[in-house]
Amino acid sequence: MDDRRRAPAAYVLEGAAGAAAARGEGEAVIGDDGVSVGPVTAAFLDADAFRAADYRIEADLWPAGRLTLTQLGRRFDQFAAELGRTRNQARVAGLLAHGVAMPELYGGAVLEGGAARAAEFQVYDTHVTVVPEGADPYQLPLGALTGVSVVDEPPSVVFEGGALRVVAGQLGRRRDALQAEVLKRRAAQARLLEELTGNPGFADGLALPKSKVRGFDALLARVTAAERSECAGALLAAARGGEPRIGFVQLLDPDADAVSPEAPLPEHWASFLIVPAGRLALLEILAGPSAATYVFAGEPDAINCDLQALHLRRGPLALPEQEAVPVPGNPYRLALRRLEPLKRLRTATRARVIHNEAWAESLRTALGRA
């Protein structure tokens, strides 16, 4: 194991839920999922606060408790830095802000209200993940960004989209490089989608209303798998109070059990339909993962925004209620506790209609019940 991940230490665990207080000395070891010392293990998904200063490391644990490490001596700086880095990466994944490939990394700070909080900016093909020191990571989907601009006072890159505004500063000579990298990846998405659809304006995870899509019906037919054609027709027939919307998303949790249209989509991309039905919004994956039909309560644009923030990841959204409890051991517990778009979508879910022989009747029942 990397020497940066081991150090002799004294430890104190106090106030932990379901565990007696413990103290002693031993070798502290950093794993990918947590840190262990003596009989104590603290999972990074449960380490909601982390502080390292004055040769002392403290982690505040969920649902209760604190682990303190001291007496690390000369190993303190190296061990604390590696612990902080590894914890951050675990929590990036736990909050669904990771990607399928390694990102480009930029060190800097988030600037807000005259204050600066040290942060790392991770640029993926699909989004930018912001990892602020001492706070939860969060992501900025490239498809949600309407502006990525450079300003000189203070020197920074400003990310904007709807109500979103994040200022990335203290980047030094890499300020322009960060802007260029994000613009390059966003442009690549837009170019791919325009070539695929014959329409400008599409963005990753963003569904466009029918009136803004030239040849909507032909495009819908072309990007819908045969297995989903009748389903799409049924949803369109249920439309009330607004226009149906079609969109495309680059999947971060590709499914081996996928359905494809006659002209296949680019690898790891899916097409989807969002249909307003009165006070409901209906979601159908037209091609890509073999996902269920979702019935949400809410405005289609708001539902789409939250789905875009998840890149339409189905795993945590599809959990039945008994499995969606944020308890130790649940791999989605951090997202279920702290990821607001996921929490809103789960609260808004009125039905998850499985694609089987009873799909049509189950959909009618769900619409009638809602």
Secondary structure, DSSP 8 states (H G I E B T S, - for coil): --GGGEEEEEEEEES-TTS--EEEEEEEEE-SSEEEETTEEEEGGGEEEEEEETTEEEEEESSS-EEEEE--GGGHHHHHHHHHHHHHHHHHHHTT---SS--EEEEEEEEETTEEEEEEEEE-SSEEEEEETTS--EEEEGGG-SEEEEEETTEEEEEEETTEEEEEE--GGGHHHHHHHHHHHHHHHHHHHHHHHS-TT-BTTB-EEGGGSTTHHHHHHHTS-GGGHHHHHHHHHT-BSS--EEEEEE-SS--SSEE--SS--STTEEEEEEEEETTEEEEEEEEEE---EEEEES-HHHHHHHHHHHTT--TTTS--GGG----TT-TTHHHHHH-HHHHHHHHHEEEEE-SSTTHHHHHHHHHHH-
